[in-house]
Amino acid sequence: MEGRKVTRERLLGLLDRLDPEAEWISVYLSTTGLQKRREVLLARKTDQRIAEIAEFIEAEPLQRELERYGTGLALFHSSAATFAVVPPFPVVEDAVITGHLDTEPLRALLEHPRRTVLVLVTWGAWVLALYDGNSVECYKKGTGHIHPPHKKGGSSQARFARRTEEQRKEFLKRVGRHLDEQLLDAKRVDHIYFGGNRLILRPLMAESRFLRHHGDLISPRTLLVKRATRDTLDGALREAHSGVVFEVP
C-alpha cells in the first residue's frame, strides 16, 4: 500500500467520486485521536469493519505520512473500498460515523480560506511570503554570501570553517530580522511552512520573534525546495496545501 500526493483541488474532486449510496463508515481522527485510535474506534462498534479500519491505519506507509504531516486522518470504509486521506490541514474533532458517507468535515477543512506563511531558506538565499488564499499579501527575498567549505586541511581549513560559521550566523540574523519586519504585525496567520535545508529552522527560530511566538503553527513537514527564489514560492504553496491519499479497492 502506497500513498500518492494530491492537491487540495484534486482531493475535493476525488471525494465527489465516492458512491454516496454505499454503506460507509466515516472516521475522523485528530493527532490526539490518532494516539488513542483504538479507544476511539472501539468505543463505537466492535464489529469486523472496525477491526479492518484499525488494521488499515496501522500500515507502515500510512503511519509514516501521518507522522510527517501531523494533521490527523480522514478515512472512509465500505465493503468495496477503503479511502484514507492525510489532509494538509489539521483535523479538529474525532468522529466515527456509521451507515453513510460523511465527507463534509473534510470538505470544510479543505475549503476554509487559509492565510499561509512560507519561509524558504537555503544557505545563501531566502524568500518569504504571506499568502491569503492563493494571493500574495507580502513578499521578501534576499541572498547572502557564505564561503564553501575549505578542504585543504591544516590551519587554513579551521580558519575558513570559523569564517563560514560566522557568515551563517550573520545570514540567519538577517533572515530573522526580515521575517519579523514583514510578519510580526500580520493580522492573522493560520499556518507556517518551512522549506529548504531542514537544519536551518531551529537556529533561525532563535533569530526570529515571529517564529518563536507562532511555533505551534509551524508544520512538522519540511517542504522540498532546492532553490529559495520567488519562482519556487507558488510550487511550495501547492505542496503545502496538498495531502496524501491511500486507496485500497
C-alpha positions in Angstrom: 0.0 0.0 0.0 1.5 3.3 -1.1 0.1 6.8 -0.9 0.1 9.5 -3.5 0.3 13.2 -3.1 -2.8 15.1 -4.2 -3.5 18.8 -4.4 -6.4 20.3 -2.4 -8.4 20.8 -5.6 -7.9 17.2 -6.9 -8.7 15.9 -3.4 -12.1 17.6 -3.5 -12.7 16.0 -6.9 -11.8 12.6 -5.5 -14.4 13.0 -2.8 -17.0 13.6 -5.4 -16.3 10.1 -6.9 -17.2 8.2 -3.7 -20.5 6.5 -4.0 -22.9 8.2 -1.6 -25.4 5.3 -1.9 -23.0 2.7 -0.5 -22.8 1.9 3.2 -19.8 3.6 4.7 -18.0 4.1 7.9 -16.5 7.6 8.0 -13.7 8.2 10.5 -12.0 11.4 11.6 -9.1 11.4 13.9 -7.1 14.4 15.2 -3.5 14.0 16.1 -4.7 13.3 19.7 -7.3 10.9 18.5 -4.6 9.0 16.5 -2.6 8.5 19.7 -5.6 6.7 21.2 -7.1 5.4 18.0 -8.0 2.0 19.3 -10.1 3.5 22.1 -11.8 6.0 19.7 -12.7 3.3 17.3 -13.7 0.5 19.7 -15.9 2.9 21.7 -18.4 2.9 18.8 -18.8 -0.6 17.3 -16.5 -3.5 17.8 -17.5 -5.3 14.5 -15.4 -6.7 11.8 -15.4 -3.5 9.8 -13.9 -1.5 12.7 -11.2 -4.2 13.0 -10.4 -3.8 9.3 -10.1 0.0 9.7 -7.9 -0.3 12.8 -5.6 -2.7 10.8 -5.5 -0.3 7.8 -4.4 2.6 10.0 -1.5 0.5 11.4 0.0 0.1 7.9 3.6 1.4 7.9 3.3 3.7 4.8 0.3 5.4 6.2 1.8 5.7 9.7 4.9 7.3 8.1 2.8 10.0 6.4 0.7 10.6 9.5 3.8 11.3 11.5 5.3 13.5 8.8 2.2 15.6 8.3 1.0 15.8 11.9 -2.6 16.7 10.8 -4.6 13.7 11.7 -6.6 11.4 9.4 -9.9 11.2 7.4 -10.9 7.7 6.4 -13.9 6.2 4.5 -14.5 2.5 4.5 -17.1 0.4 2.7 -17.3 -3.2 1.6 -15.9 -2.2 -1.8 -13.1 0.2 -0.9 -11.1 2.0 1.8 -10.1 5.6 1.1 -7.8 7.3 3.6 -6.6 11.0 3.5 -3.8 12.5 5.4 -5.0 16.1 5.0 -2.9 19.2 4.6 -4.6 20.9 7.5 -5.3 19.6 11.0 -8.5 17.6 11.7 -10.1 19.3 14.7 -12.6 16.8 16.0 -12.7 13.0 16.4 -15.7 11.2 15.0 -16.9 7.8 13.8 -20.0 7.9 11.6 -21.5 4.6 10.6 -24.1 3.8 7.9 -23.4 6.6 5.5 -20.7 8.7 3.8 -19.9 11.9 5.6 -17.3 13.9 3.7 -18.5 17.3 5.0 -15.9 17.8 7.8 -13.1 17.1 5.3 -14.6 19.4 2.7 -14.9 22.1 5.2 -11.3 21.6 6.2 -10.2 21.9 2.5 -12.4 24.7 1.5 -11.8 27.0 4.5 -9.8 30.2 3.5 -6.2 29.9 4.7 -3.6 32.5 5.5 -0.3 30.7 4.9 3.3 31.8 5.6 6.1 30.2 3.5 9.7 30.5 4.7 12.1 29.0 2.2 15.8 29.1 3.2 18.9 27.5 1.9 22.4 28.6 2.8 22.9 31.9 0.9 19.4 32.5 -0.3 16.0 33.1 1.3 12.4 34.0 0.4 9.3 34.5 2.5 5.7 35.3 1.7 2.3 35.5 3.3 -0.5 34.1 1.2 -4.2 35.0 1.7 -5.7 32.0 -0.2 -3.6 31.9 -3.4 -2.8 35.6 -3.4 0.5 37.0 -2.1 -0.1 39.6 0.6 3.5 40.3 1.3 6.8 39.0 0.0 10.5 39.5 0.6 13.7 37.8 -0.7 17.4 38.1 -0.3 20.8 36.5 -0.5 24.0 36.3 1.5 27.5 35.2 0.6 28.7 32.1 2.5 32.1 30.7 1.8 32.0 27.0 0.8 34.0 24.5 3.0 37.8 24.6 2.6 39.2 21.2 2.0 43.0 21.6 2.1 43.3 20.8 5.8 45.5 22.4 8.4 45.1 25.8 9.9 43.6 27.2 6.7 40.7 24.7 7.0 40.0 25.7 10.6 40.1 29.4 9.7 37.7 29.0 6.8 35.4 27.0 8.9 35.2 29.8 11.5 34.6 32.3 8.8 31.8 30.2 7.3 30.2 29.7 10.7 30.2 33.5 11.3 28.8 34.1 7.9 26.0 31.6 8.5 25.1 33.3 11.9 25.0 36.7 10.2 22.9 35.3 7.4 20.3 33.8 9.8 20.2 37.1 11.8 19.4 39.0 8.6 16.7 36.5 7.6 15.2 36.6 11.1 15.1 40.4 11.1 13.3 40.5 7.7 10.8 37.9 8.9 9.9 40.0 12.0 9.7 43.2 9.9 7.3 41.6 7.4 5.2 39.4 9.6 5.1 40.4 13.3 2.2 42.7 12.7 0.3 40.3 10.4 -3.4 40.3 11.3 -3.8 36.6 11.2 -1.7 33.6 10.3 -3.2 30.1 10.1 -0.2 28.0 9.0 3.6 28.3 8.7 5.6 26.1 6.4 9.4 25.9 6.2 11.2 24.7 3.1 14.8 24.2 2.1 17.5 23.0 4.4 15.7 21.5 7.4 18.7 22.0 9.7 18.2 25.8 9.4 14.8 26.0 11.0 15.9 25.6 14.7 18.7 28.2 14.6 16.5 30.5 12.5 13.8 30.4 15.2 16.4 31.7 17.7 16.7 34.8 15.5 13.0 35.5 14.8 10.4 36.6 17.4 7.7 35.8 14.8 8.7 32.1 14.5 9.1 31.7 18.3 5.7 33.3 19.0 4.0 31.1 16.4 5.9 27.9 16.9 2.6 26.0 17.3 1.6 27.0 13.7 4.8 25.6 12.1 4.1 22.4 10.2 6.3 19.4 11.1 6.9 18.9 7.3 9.9 20.4 5.6 8.9 21.4 2.0 11.3 20.1 -0.6 12.9 23.2 -2.1 16.3 23.2 -3.9 16.4 26.9 -4.5 14.9 29.6 -2.3 13.6 32.0 -5.0 10.5 33.8 -6.0 9.9 31.2 -8.7 9.7 28.4 -6.2 7.0 30.0 -4.0 3.9 29.0 -5.8 5.0 25.4 -6.2 5.9 25.3 -2.5 2.4 26.6 -1.7 0.8 23.8 -3.8 2.9 21.3 -1.9 2.0 22.8 1.5 -1.7 22.6 0.6 -1.5 19.0 -0.7 -2.5 15.9 1.2 -1.7 12.2 0.8 -4.3 9.7 -0.4 -4.2 5.9 0.3 -6.8 3.9 -1.6 -7.5 0.2 -1.5 -10.3 -1.2 -3.8 
